[in-house]
Amino acid sequence: MSEQQDPQQMMQEYQQIQQQMEQVQEFLEQVEQNAEEIDETIDAVQSLEGVEEGSPILARLGSGVLAIAEIKETDQVITNIGGDNFEKRDLESAEEVLEGRKNDLEETREELGSTLQQLQQQMQRLQQQLQKMQMEEQHQQ
């Protein structure tokens, strides 16, 4: 970007950066929601340690619908390992997988935060250049 750009081009660039920031912020919110969901899942896996086999539980079916179910095994859970593939794991292994996913989300969150900072800096530079151009125009009049 050069200082010889016209104000209209700079405003278009400013709006594009603003849109990018909104997209990054939306994605950041999704990442944070996923991290919260993983925390809840870790808590649920840990809570199985004190449950007796045959105990009733509420099983989530989706869209706010729950079913009353019975625990068959309290020492293993089934985890998604990608796509439509699942694997039976002991509780400790399942927690490790979840912690790994949480760490991946944390890295993504940090990258998104860095991207947001870069976009904000670009916007500030554009604002300063636009203000400078406005002041120069006023002095020429």
N, C-alpha and C positions, 0 to 999 in steps of 0.2 A: 504494500500500500504506500503510495507516495503522497506527499503533502499537496501535490498539484491536482488531486482528484477534485471533482466538483462536489458541492454539498449534497446534491441529489444522490450521487453514487455512494457517498459516505453514509447517508441516511439508510439507503438500501442495505448496505453492509451491516449497519447497526441493527436493523430489523432482523436480518438473517442470524446474527449472533444472538439476538434476543430469543429467537425461535429455537436455536440450538440449546440455549441455556434452559428453556422450558422443557425440552425433550430430555436433557440430562437430568433435570430435577425430577421429572416423572419417573425415569428409570431408577434414580436414586431411591425414591419412595418405594418402588417395587422391591428393590434389593433389601431395604430395611424391613418391609413386610415379610419377605422370605426369611430373613434372619430371625425375626420374632417367631415365625411359625416353627423354625428349627429349634429355637429355645423351648417352645411349648412341647415339641415332639421329644426332645431330650428329657424334659421333666416327666412326660408320660412314660417313656421307656424306663426311667429310673423308678417310677412309682410301681412298676410291675414287680419289682424285687420283693415287696411285702405282700403281694396278692397270692391267695391260695387258688390252685387250679379248681375250676368249677364255679368260681365267683362270678356274679353277674357284672357286666360293664355296659356302658353305652358306646356303641360303635358308630362312628360318623359315616353316613352314606353319601353326604353331599347336600348342597343347597339348604343347609340348616335342618336336615332330617337325620335323626338318630335311630338306631335299632338297639333293642335290648339283646345282648349276646352273653355268651358264657365263655370264660377263659379256659382254653384247652391246655395251653402251655404257658408257663410264666417265666421260663428261662430262655426263650427264643422268640424272635420276631422275624417278619419277612420284610426285606428292604428292596426298594427299586434300585437296580444297578444300571439303568439306562433303557430308554424306550419302554418296551413291554416285557422286560426281563427282570425277574425277581430272584432273590436269594435269601435262604434262611440263615440267620445269624444269631449268635448268643447276644445277650444284652450289652456286654462290654464292647463287642465288635460293632454293634449297631450304633452305640454312642460315639465310637471313634469315627465311623463313617459320617455321622451327623456333625461332629466337631470339624471334620475336614471340609464338609460343605459350608459350614459356618465361616471357617477361615477363608475359603474361596470368596465368599460373599463380602467379607471384610476387606479383602484385597480389591475387589471390584468397587466397593464403597470408597476406598481411598483414591483409586484411579479416577472415579467420577468426581470426587471432591477436587482433585487436582485439575481436572478438565474444566470444572466450573470456575476455579480461580483464574485459569488462563483466559477463559471467555470474558470474565469480568474485567480483567486487565485490558483486553482488546477493546471492550466497550468504553472503558475510561479513556483510553488513548484517542478513540474516535470522538468522544465528547470534548476532550481538550482541543483537538484539532478543529472541530466545528466551532467551538467558542472562540478560538483564535481567529478563524476565518471571519466570524461575525464581527469581532472587534476591529479587524483590519478593514472590513467593509464600512463600518461606522466611521472610522477615521478618514476614509477616502471621501466620504460624503460631505 
